[in-house]
């Protein structure tokens, strides 16, 4: 038959055990805090990367729009310079608005682009 012996702990051993339990609790709280901080910083970094990618896309779209507007401006300047020439202005008015001088006739032929 086995006898069960009850081990009595001394006061010093009891304090040591309670101190160890306190250290484990502090470590768990510290780990949870660090894990939470890591998750927050990672999420914040991902948000920053998404914002940066969106801004780069917007910049590229704006650069393309600027290039298109510059080309349109060049075309308009060329048209403005051509319209300051009286012969071109007369030709332009006759072609687009069917303006004629007295005694002239205008014949409009169907274009191949417009199919009815």
The 8 nearest C-alpha neighbors of each residue, nearest first, counted from 0:
[[1, 2, 3, 4, 5, 6, 7, 8],
 [2, 0, 3, 4, 5, 6, 7, 8],
 [1, 3, 4, 0, 5, 6, 7, 8],
 [4, 2, 5, 1, 6, 0, 7, 8],
 [3, 5, 2, 6, 1, 7, 8, 0],
 [4, 6, 7, 3, 8, 2, 1, 9],
 [7, 5, 4, 8, 3, 9, 12, 13],
 [8, 6, 5, 9, 4, 10, 12, 13],
 [9, 7, 12, 6, 13, 10, 11, 5],
 [8, 10, 12, 11, 13, 7, 14, 6],
 [9, 11, 13, 12, 14, 8, 15, 7],
 [10, 12, 14, 9, 13, 15, 8, 16],
 [11, 13, 15, 9, 14, 10, 8, 16],
 [14, 12, 10, 16, 15, 11, 17, 9],
 [15, 13, 17, 11, 12, 16, 18, 10],
 [14, 16, 12, 18, 13, 17, 11, 19],
 [17, 15, 19, 13, 18, 14, 12, 20],
 [16, 18, 20, 14, 19, 15, 21, 13],
 [19, 17, 21, 15, 16, 20, 14, 22],
 [20, 18, 22, 16, 21, 17, 23, 15],
 [19, 21, 17, 23, 18, 22, 24, 16],
 [22, 20, 18, 24, 19, 23, 25, 17],
 [23, 21, 25, 19, 24, 20, 26, 18],
 [22, 24, 26, 20, 21, 25, 27, 19],
 [23, 25, 27, 21, 22, 26, 28, 20],
 [24, 26, 22, 28, 27, 23, 29, 21],
 [27, 25, 29, 23, 24, 28, 30, 22],
 [26, 28, 24, 30, 25, 29, 31, 23],
 [29, 27, 31, 25, 30, 26, 32, 24],
 [28, 30, 26, 32, 27, 31, 25, 33],
 [31, 29, 33, 27, 32, 28, 34, 26],
 [32, 30, 34, 28, 29, 33, 35, 27],
 [33, 31, 29, 35, 30, 34, 28, 36],
 [32, 34, 36, 30, 35, 31, 37, 29],
 [35, 33, 31, 37, 36, 32, 30, 38],
 [36, 34, 32, 38, 33, 37, 31, 39],
 [37, 35, 33, 39, 34, 38, 40, 32],
 [36, 38, 34, 40, 35, 39, 33, 41],
 [37, 39, 41, 35, 36, 40, 42, 34],
 [40, 38, 36, 42, 37, 41, 43, 35],
 [39, 41, 43, 37, 42, 38, 44, 36],
 [42, 40, 44, 38, 43, 39, 37, 45],
 [41, 43, 45, 39, 44, 40, 38, 46],
 [42, 44, 40, 46, 41, 45, 39, 47],
 [45, 43, 47, 41, 46, 42, 40, 48],
 [44, 46, 48, 42, 47, 43, 41, 49],
 [45, 47, 43, 49, 44, 48, 50, 42],
 [48, 46, 44, 50, 45, 49, 51, 43],
 [47, 49, 51, 45, 50, 46, 52, 44],
 [50, 48, 46, 52, 51, 47, 53, 45],
 [51, 49, 47, 53, 48, 52, 54, 46],
 [50, 52, 48, 54, 49, 53, 47, 55],
 [51, 53, 55, 49, 54, 50, 48, 56],
 [54, 52, 56, 50, 51, 55, 49, 57],
 [53, 55, 57, 51, 56, 52, 58, 50],
 [56, 54, 58, 52, 57, 53, 51, 59],
 [55, 57, 53, 59, 54, 58, 60, 52],
 [58, 56, 54, 60, 55, 59, 61, 53],
 [57, 59, 55, 61, 56, 60, 54, 62],
 [58, 60, 62, 56, 61, 57, 55, 63],
 [61, 59, 57, 63, 62, 58, 64, 56],
 [60, 62, 64, 58, 63, 59, 65, 57],
 [63, 61, 65, 59, 64, 60, 58, 66],
 [64, 62, 66, 60, 61, 65, 59, 67],
 [63, 65, 61, 67, 62, 66, 68, 60],
 [66, 64, 62, 68, 63, 67, 69, 61],
 [67, 65, 69, 63, 64, 68, 62, 70],
 [68, 66, 64, 70, 65, 69, 71, 63],
 [67, 69, 71, 65, 70, 66, 72, 64],
 [68, 70, 72, 66, 71, 67, 65, 73],
 [71, 69, 73, 67, 72, 68, 66, 74],
 [72, 70, 68, 74, 69, 73, 75, 67],
 [71, 73, 69, 75, 70, 74, 68, 76],
 [74, 72, 76, 70, 71, 75, 77, 69],
 [75, 73, 71, 77, 72, 76, 78, 70],
 [74, 76, 78, 72, 77, 73, 79, 71],
 [77, 75, 79, 73, 78, 74, 72, 80],
 [76, 78, 74, 80, 75, 79, 81, 73],
 [77, 79, 75, 81, 76, 80, 82, 74],
 [80, 78, 76, 82, 77, 81, 75, 83],
 [79, 81, 77, 83, 78, 82, 76, 84],
 [80, 82, 78, 83, 84, 79, 77, 87],
 [81, 83, 88, 79, 84, 80, 87, 78],
 [82, 84, 80, 81, 85, 79, 88, 87],
 [83, 85, 82, 81, 87, 86, 88, 80],
 [86, 84, 88, 87, 89, 83, 82, 81],
 [87, 85, 89, 88, 84, 90, 82, 91],
 [86, 88, 90, 89, 84, 85, 91, 82],
 [87, 89, 82, 85, 91, 86, 90, 92],
 [90, 88, 86, 92, 87, 91, 93, 85],
 [89, 91, 87, 93, 88, 92, 94, 86],
 [92, 90, 88, 94, 89, 93, 87, 95],
 [93, 91, 89, 96, 95, 94, 90, 98],
 [92, 94, 98, 97, 90, 91, 96, 95],
 [95, 93, 91, 92, 97, 96, 90, 98],
 [94, 96, 92, 93, 97, 91, 98, 90],
 [95, 97, 92, 98, 93, 94, 91, 99],
 [98, 96, 93, 94, 95, 99, 92, 105],
 [99, 97, 93, 96, 92, 100, 94, 95],
 [100, 98, 103, 97, 93, 101, 104, 105],
 [99, 101, 103, 102, 98, 104, 93, 97],
 [100, 102, 103, 99, 104, 98, 105, 97],
 [101, 103, 100, 104, 99, 105, 98, 106],
 [104, 102, 100, 101, 99, 105, 98, 106],
 [103, 105, 106, 102, 99, 100, 101, 97],
 [106, 104, 107, 103, 97, 99, 98, 93],
 [105, 107, 108, 104, 97, 109, 103, 94],
 [108, 106, 105, 109, 110, 97, 94, 104],
 [107, 109, 110, 106, 111, 105, 113, 112],
 [110, 108, 107, 111, 113, 112, 114, 115],
 [109, 111, 112, 113, 108, 114, 107, 115],
 [110, 112, 113, 109, 114, 108, 115, 107],
 [113, 111, 110, 114, 109, 115, 108, 107],
 [114, 112, 111, 110, 115, 109, 108, 107],
 [113, 115, 112, 111, 110, 109, 108, 107],
 [114, 113, 112, 109, 111, 110, 108, 107]]
